[in-house]
Structures are given as structure tokens and as C-alpha cells.
Amino acid sequence: MSLFKKRIFLKLLVWALIACNLLLLSWLNVHTGSMWGWTVTDFNKPHPFEVLDGIAVFQFVLFTFTVDMVMRLSVASFNQHSKKSKIPAILVQCFSILIYAIFGLAGFVLLYDHSVTNIVAAAGAIGLSIGYVCKDLIADFVNSIVIQTDGLISINDWIEISDGAGTQYFQVVQFDHRMVTLRNRFDYLVKIPNSRFVNTSYINLTKQTEGRGSRRILEIKLDALNHAERVLSILNLAMESVIESDPEFINWKFCGIKTLESGVVTYAIIYECKPSLKTINSSSRVMKAALRFLTAAGVNTGYSVEVETLDKYQSKTSNRLFEVYEFSILNVLSHSEALQLSKTAKVVNCFKGEQLIRSGEQAASMFLISEGSLEVKIRDKNDQLITVASLWPGSCVGEMSLLTGANSSADVFAKVDAVLVEIKKADIAPILESNPRLINEMSELLAKRQADSASKGSGETPEGLRTESENLAKKILKFFF
């Protein structure tokens, strides 16, 4: 039954109960001279049970049930029209219990003609005894009313609880008159008594202002010999790439230095993401980006990789190339082939705003981004340049034009100061000539990337990708040889 139909049924029931009460009052007034059945009967005096006695009890029951239904209808109407606050179901149950308790006590007094003082005293003594025995249950019940009345939490809300052991994130699964049930990051259910939950210090992330998420911190320890300002610049850039590429991260970040101890600097990355994103997943995504950017820039992350080089002059290019080539289509190269390429490739600086590639022209070089960021722009219908993509450390640009001889389809500018590894046609031609297998492997990667950039990577058939790969391989062979 829908909510609308239930409300209509409740209204009809209330009007029917009111009509029954009025009819019973009229009948009693006509046959007994009083509208109240308890004025003409007394259960305290011994006498045979008569129909009038049953009618007197029935009048109490009917009147009590009517008052309860009127209360429920009023609450339903209030919740329907109120946008700011709602009366929770558990409070309605409390009202019902209170109504039946009051009318039950009144019925006992009026039908048995007992002293109200004695009954209240007896009820008070019994209530104190029950309250002492069930004090924990009552405390949980009362706190359940507080939780629901104040709207502290709702089903599926995400909350953050901090204690001495750290910060934990939970999703609210259910709450009742005794317990709040939470789901932790490992998908285990945790039950907390209401009285304990109310006294817990927590942040309801779901009920924050729009656009706010869960703020989390990730720490990275690096050698103090690294230039701190440079490291912070790289970490900020890494977070920009995460925020831009991952919709589960919110556009807010802070990167700073936390401590310096025994030659080790602890860098703190504070970021904001959707509360539903598990901590282990958010930390993994941020750490993956940070390590990629630091490694591409040649920052010492606590380990060293020995690279065979010819001399000190070549070591800079070799290190830069070795740190980034595996993220590009050059990852098909072997270690020795990458070393051979590093002998002729060179490191270049590109300053913010500087144009690297022009649309419609054949690119003379391909570039691997070691530090900084590039942006790809095209012209719109008004002949204005608009940014369509950002390229980050580890990315490659100009490879299609360099390998196939095709003209560039977009303009590429430096978004910030960037350090790039430049590779020319003459640099890579000897490697392709000595190992033709690389042409097919590069063609496959280029075909897959073209399909992905056109947002049809998931829908491209293996036959279609194979055909495109073969066409690209022919273009590379024709252009180089």
C-alpha cells in the first residue's frame, strides 16, 4: 500500500472512530442518563457482570484507540508538510505508550473508584523498580529518540570517528531503539549502543554543506637532500592530476612539510574526496600519482636504480628517460634499447605558456614529460583556443606525428614550467631498423590509445583494433623506410 493510500485509510479510520464515540455517548445518555459509562458502574462493589459494565470498559478502549489514531494522523500530516524537521517513528511509539498508560490508569481509577493518590504512589514505586532494572535499556531508548528527533544520522550517512588509534570511516546501515549499526571500511558490521553513540565524537560527512567531502591525509617520507620546494611543487601537480581525472576527488588540496627528523622529511598531502570512497582506495590513488610524478622527475624516493651511462653529461638524460619511458609507447623498448636512445635524446625546458606543438604542422620531435604539465588545445567554432586535455609526468605528446608523418591535430602549450625528454626521428630510427618487431607493438599501442581517446575503447572490436594497428604499422614503415 502506497503512502498516499495509507494516509487516506488513516483519515477514514479516524472519522469512523469519532463517529462511533459520538454514537456510544448518545446511546449511554439515552439509556443511563449519563454519557460516561463509568459513572453508573463500580467494579469495586461485588455484583454480577452486566452488559453496562462491558460497555463502560469498551468506551474506555474506544476512546483510547481514537486518541491514539488522532495523534498518528496529526504526526503524519506534520511530517508531510514540514520540510525542516520530522517526528521519528520511535517518538510516535512513545506517544502511543504514554496515551495507553494514562488512559489505562484513568480507567482503573474511575471503574474501581480507588483513590488516585494510592494508585499514583503504587505506580511510582513500580516504575522506579522497573527503571532501575532496565536503566540501560531505557537510556538506549531515550538516546534513540534523541538521535532520530535531532536528525543526527540517517541511513546510508557516512561518519568519521577519530580516537587515539586514528581516524575511521563508517556508513550508517541501521538504527533502532537499542543499537546503531555501522559498516566499516572492511565491510564488517559494527553495532554500538545508542547511549554510547550519542557520547561519541564524530563528524557526519553526509550532512555537511554541499560540495564538502571527507578530508584525509597521506604522509610521504623522503630524503632531506631533495629540494623541498621542488618536491612540494611536484606533489601539488600530482594532486591536480588526480582531482582532474578522478570524479571521486573534490577540488581541494594542501601539500606541506610535517616533520624533519634524522635526515628524513615527512611531507603531508591533505585532500578531499567523496565519503563513500574507501580510505585504502583513496590513499592508493593519491600515492600512485605521487610516486609516478616523483619518479618521473628523478626525485630520490628512498631507493636508487643503477643506470649504465656513458659519462656524466649523459647521466641526466639517461635518468630522465629511464624514469618516464615505461609510461609511454616506448615501454616496448628493452633496457639496452632505452640506453641507446638516451645517447641521442636530450632534456629540454619548456616555460609556462610556451607553445610546443602547432596544429597542422608535422612535429619534428616527440616529448616525454618528466616534470610539469602540458595542455592540449583545439580551436572551437569561433576560432578560439580551448583546452581539451591536460598531460602529466609520464605522458607522451607528438608521438603520432613523429612516427607516421601525419600533421598534428592540436596545439600543445606548457601549462606550467616543464622538463621534457625530447626524441627526434633520427634518434629512434636506428632502433626501429634493428628491431622491426617494435613497429607492430607501437602500432598496437597507438591504435588502442586512439580508440580510448575517442571514448570507444570499450566498444572497439578486436578486429577493428587489429585493422587500425596494421594501417598504422604501414604508415610508420613508409615514413621511416
C-alpha positions as semicolon CSV with decimal commas, in nm:
position;residue;x (nm);y (nm);z (nm)
1;M;0,000;0,000;0,000
2;S;0,139;0,339;-0,101
3;L;0,198;0,621;0,149
4;F;-0,089;0,823;-0,003
5;K;-0,335;0,533;0,031
6;K;-0,224;0,471;0,390
7;R;-0,289;0,835;0,477
8;I;-0,638;0,822;0,321
9;F;-0,715;0,500;0,510
10;L;-0,596;0,657;0,837
11;K;-0,821;0,959;0,787
12;L;-1,126;0,740;0,717
13;L;-1,047;0,528;1,023
14;V;-1,020;0,835;1,249
15;W;-1,354;0,974;1,128
16;A;-1,515;0,632;1,176
17;L;-1,382;0,611;1,534
18;I;-1,507;0,962;1,616
19;A;-1,850;0,867;1,481
20;C;-1,853;0,552;1,697
21;N;-1,764;0,756;2,007
22;L;-2,045;1,003;1,941
23;L;-2,298;0,723;1,884
24;L;-2,191;0,550;2,207
25;L;-2,216;0,876;2,404
26;S;-2,566;0,933;2,270
27;W;-2,675;0,576;2,348
28;L;-2,545;0,596;2,708
29;N;-2,709;0,935;2,762
30;V;-3,045;0,799;2,645
31;H;-3,038;0,471;2,844
32;T;-2,847;0,573;3,161
33;G;-2,887;0,950;3,181
34;S;-2,507;0,993;3,159
35;M;-2,274;0,999;2,861
36;W;-1,995;0,831;3,065
37;G;-2,030;0,459;3,135
38;W;-1,800;0,464;3,439
39;T;-2,039;0,690;3,635
40;V;-2,305;0,415;3,652
41;T;-2,084;0,117;3,729
42;D;-1,841;0,028;4,006
43;F;-1,623;-0,280;3,978
44;N;-1,519;-0,235;4,341
45;K;-1,864;-0,349;4,460
46;P;-1,943;-0,718;4,417
47;H;-2,224;-0,770;4,164
48;P;-2,295;-0,990;3,861
49;F;-2,123;-0,874;3,541
50;E;-2,374;-0,681;3,334
51;V;-2,383;-0,553;2,977
52;L;-2,338;-0,197;3,105
53;D;-2,011;-0,298;3,268
54;G;-1,878;-0,425;2,936
55;I;-1,996;-0,108;2,761
56;A;-1,811;0,105;3,019
57;V;-1,485;-0,084;2,956
58;F;-1,544;-0,068;2,580
59;Q;-1,592;0,309;2,597
60;F;-1,250;0,349;2,758
61;V;-1,085;0,124;2,499
62;L;-1,260;0,300;2,210
63;F;-1,174;0,646;2,341
64;T;-0,809;0,549;2,397
65;F;-0,778;0,396;2,049
66;T;-0,936;0,706;1,894
67;V;-0,695;0,944;2,068
68;D;-0,401;0,726;1,953
69;M;-0,521;0,732;1,591
70;V;-0,577;1,111;1,602
71;M;-0,220;1,151;1,730
72;R;-0,082;0,932;1,448
73;L;-0,280;1,120;1,184
74;S;-0,153;1,454;1,321
75;V;0,208;1,330;1,311
76;A;0,166;1,202;0,954
77;S;0,023;1,538;0,847
78;F;0,306;1,728;1,021
79;N;0,576;1,512;0,858
80;Q;0,413;1,557;0,519
81;H;0,411;1,938;0,532
82;S;0,727;2,003;0,736
83;K;1,046;2,033;0,529
84;K;1,285;2,118;0,813
85;S;1,211;1,853;1,073
86;K;1,029;1,521;1,101
87;I;0,884;1,337;1,400
88;P;1,054;0,993;1,404
89;A;0,858;0,668;1,430
90;I;1,011;0,580;1,766
91;L;0,873;0,902;1,917
92;V;0,528;0,811;1,782
93;Q;0,559;0,476;1,961
94;C;0,646;0,660;2,283
95;F;0,338;0,881;2,244
96;S;0,123;0,570;2,194
97;I;0,261;0,402;2,504
98;L;0,204;0,719;2,704
99;I;-0,156;0,752;2,580
100;Y;-0,242;0,391;2,669
101;A;-0,067;0,422;3,007
102;I;-0,257;0,742;3,100
103;F;-0,598;0,614;2,990
104;G;-0,531;0,274;3,146
105;L;-0,457;0,435;3,481
106;A;-0,759;0,666;3,450
107;G;-0,983;0,371;3,364
108;F;-0,863;0,173;3,661
109;V;-0,930;0,467;3,895
110;L;-1,275;0,551;3,756
111;L;-1,406;0,195;3,717
112;Y;-1,285;0,072;4,054
113;D;-1,334;0,405;4,235
114;H;-0,995;0,375;4,401
115;S;-0,802;0,664;4,546
116;V;-0,594;0,837;4,278
117;T;-0,321;0,909;4,536
118;N;-0,273;0,541;4,622
119;I;-0,268;0,435;4,260
120;V;-0,015;0,703;4,164
121;A;0,205;0,606;4,458
122;A;0,190;0,238;4,367
123;A;0,256;0,315;4,000
124;G;0,552;0,534;4,100
125;A;0,708;0,260;4,312
126;I;0,664;0,003;4,037
127;G;0,804;0,250;3,782
128;L;1,115;0,317;3,991
129;S;1,181;-0,055;4,029
130;I;1,139;-0,119;3,659
131;G;1,353;0,187;3,577
132;Y;1,640;0,067;3,796
133;V;1,638;-0,284;3,650
134;C;1,607;-0,162;3,290
135;K;1,812;0,159;3,318
136;D;2,050;0,069;3,032
137;L;1,762;-0,028;2,806
138;I;1,577;0,293;2,893
139;A;1,893;0,501;2,833
140;D;1,936;0,345;2,487
141;F;1,567;0,400;2,413
142;V;1,581;0,767;2,517
143;N;1,900;0,825;2,318
144;S;1,736;0,662;2,016
145;I;1,468;0,931;2,042
146;V;1,740;1,197;2,064
147;I;1,922;1,058;1,757
148;Q;1,607;1,050;1,545
149;T;1,443;1,369;1,674
150;D;1,758;1,578;1,627
151;G;1,831;1,415;1,290
152;L;2,189;1,333;1,392
153;I;2,222;1,048;1,142
154;S;2,024;0,885;0,862
155;I;2,050;0,554;0,683
156;N;2,349;0,546;0,439
157;D;2,516;0,851;0,602
158;W;2,896;0,843;0,619
159;I;3,054;0,940;0,951
160;E;3,411;1,000;1,061
161;I;3,519;0,892;1,410
162;S;3,857;0,998;1,549
163;D;4,022;0,846;1,855
164;G;4,369;0,773;1,985
165;A;4,414;0,496;1,729
166;G;4,346;0,725;1,433
167;T;4,054;0,814;1,210
168;Q;3,795;0,563;1,095
169;Y;3,510;0,593;0,845
170;F;3,174;0,418;0,875
171;Q;2,848;0,404;0,683
172;V;2,521;0,401;0,881
173;V;2,335;0,081;0,796
174;Q;2,051;0,084;1,050
175;F;1,949;0,217;1,390
176;D;1,667;0,112;1,621
177;H;1,560;0,156;1,983
178;R;1,882;-0,003;2,112
179;M;2,166;-0,004;1,861
180;V;2,326;0,191;1,578
181;T;2,462;-0,046;1,312
182;L;2,763;0,075;1,111
183;R;2,963;-0,073;0,824
184;N;3,340;-0,020;0,841
185;R;3,592;0,000;0,554
186;F;3,632;-0,380;0,555
187;D;3,253;-0,426;0,510
188;Y;3,213;-0,565;0,862
189;L;2,906;-0,458;1,062
190;V;2,971;-0,281;1,393
191;K;2,691;-0,237;1,649
192;I;2,712;0,048;1,901
193;P;2,454;0,105;2,181
194;N;2,264;0,432;2,134
195;S;2,379;0,575;2,468
196;R;2,743;0,516;2,375
197;F;2,697;0,651;2,020
198;V;2,546;0,980;2,141
199;N;2,855;1,037;2,357
200;T;3,094;0,959;2,070
201;S;3,274;1,245;1,898
202;Y;3,210;1,209;1,525
203;I;3,158;1,409;1,206
204;N;2,860;1,333;0,985
205;L;3,023;1,382;0,645
206;T;2,700;1,335;0,451
207;K;2,524;1,618;0,632
208;Q;2,796;1,875;0,564
209;T;2,732;2,167;0,330
210;E;2,710;2,083;-0,040
211;G;3,046;2,041;-0,206
212;R;3,224;1,924;0,109
213;G;3,368;1,575;0,137
214;S;3,592;1,370;0,359
215;R;3,930;1,531;0,428
216;R;4,211;1,279;0,459
217;I;4,586;1,295;0,500
218;L;4,863;1,094;0,338
219;E;5,224;1,113;0,455
220;I;5,531;1,054;0,238
221;K;5,884;1,031;0,381
222;L;6,170;1,143;0,155
223;D;6,541;1,208;0,186
224;A;6,612;1,558;0,320
225;L;6,864;1,610;0,038
226;N;6,575;1,654;-0,205
227;H;6,483;2,018;-0,271
228;A;6,175;2,072;-0,054
229;E;6,012;2,340;-0,271
230;R;6,055;2,124;-0,579
231;V;5,903;1,822;-0,404
232;L;5,603;2,026;-0,289
233;S;5,555;2,157;-0,643
234;I;5,555;1,802;-0,778
235;L;5,311;1,679;-0,511
236;N;5,073;1,969;-0,583
237;L;5,086;1,883;-0,951
238;A;5,016;1,516;-0,874
239;M;4,707;1,613;-0,675
240;E;4,589;1,840;-0,958
241;S;4,604;1,542;-1,195
242;V;4,410;1,320;-0,951
243;I;4,140;1,584;-0,898
244;E;4,108;1,649;-1,271
245;S;4,094;1,284;-1,376
246;D;3,902;1,125;-1,087
247;P;3,545;1,250;-1,020
248;E;3,550;1,099;-0,671
249;F;3,800;1,364;-0,558
250;I;3,688;1,717;-0,471
251;N;3,875;2,026;-0,588
252;W;4,061;2,096;-0,265
253;K;4,413;2,004;-0,159
254;F;4,707;2,108;0,057
255;C;5,066;1,985;0,043
256;G;5,313;2,078;0,314
257;I;5,604;1,966;0,530
258;K;5,511;1,798;0,856
259;T;5,839;1,700;1,024
260;L;6,216;1,678;0,974
261;E;6,384;1,403;1,170
262;S;6,715;1,218;1,123
263;G;6,759;1,340;0,768
264;V;6,410;1,238;0,664
265;V;6,140;1,490;0,568
266;T;5,777;1,391;0,616
267;Y;5,553;1,554;0,355
268;A;5,179;1,569;0,419
269;I;4,921;1,558;0,140
270;I;4,576;1,662;0,262
271;Y;4,299;1,603;0,012
272;E;3,921;1,583;0,000
273;C;3,715;1,308;-0,161
274;K;3,366;1,162;-0,153
275;P;3,296;0,992;0,183
276;S;3,187;0,673;0,005
277;L;3,541;0,625;-0,133
278;K;3,719;0,380;0,096
279;T;4,029;0,512;0,270
280;I;4,254;0,241;0,130
281;N;4,137;0,320;-0,224
282;S;4,177;0,698;-0,195
283;S;4,523;0,666;-0,038
284;S;4,630;0,419;-0,306
285;R;4,522;0,650;-0,590
286;V;4,697;0,953;-0,440
287;M;5,014;0,757;-0,358
288;K;5,025;0,606;-0,707
289;A;5,010;0,951;-0,868
290;A;5,263;1,099;-0,624
291;L;5,516;0,819;-0,680
292;R;5,475;0,842;-1,057
293;F;5,537;1,217;-1,059
294;L;5,829;1,198;-0,815
295;T;5,990;0,914;-1,005
296;A;5,943;1,087;-1,341
297;A;6,115;1,395;-1,201
298;G;6,408;1,190;-1,075
299;V;6,338;1,261;-0,707
300;N;6,504;1,016;-0,469
301;T;6,217;0,823;-0,311
302;G;6,435;0,617;-0,081
303;Y;6,588;0,375;-0,325
304;S;6,839;0,403;-0,605
305;V;6,839;0,249;-0,950
306;E;7,175;0,196;-1,112
307;V;7,165;0,303;-1,475
308;E;7,453;0,226;-1,713
309;T;7,560;0,552;-1,875
310;L;7,849;0,669;-2,091
311;D;7,952;0,978;-1,899
312;K;7,829;1,242;-1,657
313;Y;7,686;1,453;-1,937
314;Q;7,460;1,168;-2,049
315;S;7,354;1,069;-1,697
316;K;7,096;1,347;-1,669
317;T;6,922;1,246;-1,992
318;S;6,952;0,875;-1,913
319;N;6,796;0,910;-1,571
320;R;6,512;1,127;-1,701
321;L;6,445;0,888;-1,989
322;F;6,460;0,577;-1,773
323;E;6,216;0,724;-1,522
324;V;5,942;0,804;-1,777
325;Y;5,975;0,590;-2,089
326;E;5,784;0,297;-1,939
327;F;5,470;0,513;-1,909
328;S;5,464;0,583;-2,286
329;I;5,453;0,380;-2,607
330;L;5,830;0,343;-2,564
331;N;5,768;0,086;-2,292
332;V;5,813;-0,178;-2,563
333;L;6,185;-0,093;-2,564
334;S;6,427;-0,313;-2,377
335;H;6,673;-0,175;-2,122
336;S;6,955;-0,175;-2,378
337;E;6,737;-0,007;-2,642
338;A;6,635;0,263;-2,392
339;L;7,003;0,314;-2,311
340;Q;7,082;0,350;-2,681
341;L;6,803;0,607;-2,719
342;S;6,930;0,806;-2,420
343;K;7,260;0,868;-2,600
344;T;7,090;1,094;-2,856
345;A;6,777;1,214;-2,673
346;K;6,808;1,533;-2,474
347;V;6,640;1,709;-2,183
348;V;6,470;2,039;-2,268
349;N;6,295;2,302;-2,059
350;C;5,961;2,447;-2,163
351;F;5,839;2,753;-1,977
352;K;5,481;2,827;-1,880
353;G;5,275;2,942;-2,179
354;E;5,537;2,837;-2,433
355;Q;5,397;2,656;-2,740
356;L;5,549;2,314;-2,801
357;I;5,350;2,180;-3,098
358;R;5,145;2,365;-3,360
359;S;4,827;2,225;-3,513
360;G;4,854;2,141;-3,884
361;E;5,232;2,109;-3,877
362;Q;5,439;1,795;-3,871
363;A;5,602;1,752;-3,531
364;A;5,979;1,726;-3,552
365;S;6,001;1,560;-3,209
366;M;5,806;1,361;-2,956
367;F;5,829;1,460;-2,591
368;L;5,813;1,262;-2,267
369;I;5,706;1,473;-1,971
370;S;5,944;1,441;-1,678
371;E;5,824;1,738;-1,473
372;G;5,542;1,988;-1,502
373;S;5,230;1,971;-1,715
374;L;5,121;2,040;-2,072
375;E;4,777;2,126;-2,206
376;V;4,627;2,027;-2,540
377;K;4,415;2,291;-2,715
378;I;4,196;2,299;-3,026
379;R;4,002;2,576;-3,194
380;D;3,626;2,596;-3,144
381;K;3,367;2,720;-3,396
382;N;3,458;3,080;-3,303
383;D;3,827;3,009;-3,381
384;Q;3,914;3,040;-3,012
385;L;4,161;2,803;-2,847
386;I;4,002;2,583;-2,581
387;T;4,175;2,329;-2,357
388;V;4,060;1,971;-2,418
389;A;4,316;1,777;-2,213
390;S;4,599;1,806;-1,964
391;L;4,914;1,596;-1,987
392;W;5,109;1,499;-1,676
393;P;5,451;1,348;-1,594
394;G;5,488;1,012;-1,767
395;S;5,266;1,119;-2,058
396;C;5,389;1,144;-2,414
397;V;5,299;1,402;-2,681
398;G;5,376;1,425;-3,053
399;E;5,437;1,051;-3,097
400;M;5,170;1,005;-3,369
401;S;5,311;1,283;-3,586
402;L;5,672;1,175;-3,530
403;L;5,611;0,807;-3,613
404;T;5,365;0,838;-3,902
405;G;5,450;1,178;-4,051
406;A;5,091;1,299;-4,002
407;N;5,029;1,664;-3,919
408;S;4,947;1,747;-3,557
409;S;4,576;1,774;-3,482
410;A;4,608;2,011;-3,185
411;D;4,820;2,282;-3,029
412;V;5,023;2,193;-2,721
413;F;5,136;2,450;-2,462
414;A;5,320;2,433;-2,133
415;K;5,064;2,463;-1,854
416;V;5,343;2,526;-1,602
417;D;5,722;2,520;-1,630
418;A;5,805;2,173;-1,760
419;V;6,106;1,947;-1,806
420;L;6,079;1,719;-2,110
421;V;6,281;1,445;-2,277
422;E;6,293;1,522;-2,650
423;I;6,324;1,238;-2,903
424;K;6,368;1,309;-3,274
425;K;6,305;1,086;-3,575
426;A;6,679;1,035;-3,624
427;D;6,710;0,922;-3,261
428;I;6,462;0,636;-3,283
429;A;6,507;0,531;-3,647
430;P;6,816;0,309;-3,584
431;I;6,632;0,124;-3,305
432;L;6,328;0,054;-3,525
433;E;6,553;-0,055;-3,810
434;S;6,739;-0,304;-3,591
435;N;6,419;-0,438;-3,433
436;P;6,117;-0,420;-3,673
437;R;5,905;-0,600;-3,411
438;L;5,881;-0,273;-3,222
439;I;5,685;-0,114;-3,508
440;N;5,400;-0,363;-3,468
441;E;5,400;-0,328;-3,090
442;M;5,395;0,053;-3,107
443;S;5,119;0,040;-3,369
444;E;4,904;-0,171;-3,138
445;L;4,952;0,075;-2,853
446;L;4,876;0,373;-3,077
447;A;4,558;0,207;-3,208
448;K;4,440;0,129;-2,857
449;R;4,511;0,484;-2,737
450;Q;4,329;0,634;-3,034
451;A;4,024;0,421;-2,952
452;D;4,039;0,521;-2,585
453;S;4,074;0,893;-2,661
454;A;3,769;0,870;-2,887
455;S;3,573;0,722;-2,594
456;K;3,513;0,399;-2,779
457;G;3,785;0,185;-2,630
458;S;3,538;-0,045;-2,459
459;G;3,327;-0,080;-2,773
460;E;3,608;-0,135;-3,025
461;T;3,617;-0,490;-3,160
462;P;3,949;-0,682;-3,169
463;E;3,917;-0,697;-3,548
464;G;3,879;-0,316;-3,566
465;L;4,182;-0,256;-3,346
466;R;4,386;-0,508;-3,544
467;T;4,298;-0,336;-3,873
468;E;4,385;0,009;-3,735
469;S;4,710;-0,128;-3,593
470;E;4,807;-0,273;-3,930
471;N;4,732;0,058;-4,103
472;L;4,948;0,248;-3,853
473;A;5,231;-0,002;-3,895
474;K;5,224;0,055;-4,272
475;K;5,236;0,433;-4,218
476;I;5,535;0,405;-3,983
477;L;5,722;0,176;-4,225
478;K;5,653;0,408;-4,516
479;F;5,755;0,721;-4,321
480;F;6,077;0,577;-4,176
481;F;6,194;0,344;-4,452
